[in-house]
Amino acid sequence: MRSPRRCSRNGCPRQAVATLTYVYNESTAVVGPLAAFAEPHTYDLCEPHARNLTAPRGWDVVRHEGEFEPPPPTTDDLVALAEAVREAARPAPRPPSEDESHLPSGQQTGRRGHLRVI
């Protein structure tokens, strides 16, 4: 399942709810609601980092007034959740067939975990 976007600040594990962009020619930092898609020159921020952001001396900060809310689930999230449920509901692997009964006891063919008996 796809994980939600996280805050861009180093070491911050919280979910992003705002996007920070810069308008360099106007010396302005803009903090607004979370953008629909992550862009290369923007930063996703959690609510505490979005609220407490300061700009360098001489710069202005334009901040969204109101609550920053996490984005609603997208259809991609719902599809990923449905696939995870389907995967969990798959039947368990079948027991060894009679064709494999000629193997010495304890040996199995196929993949089991990350190890394979040859």
Summary of the structure (lengths in Angstrom):
residues: 118
radius of gyration: 24.9
end to end distance: 33.4
largest distance: 80.3
contacts: 229
relative contact order: 0.16
helix: 22%
strand: 19%
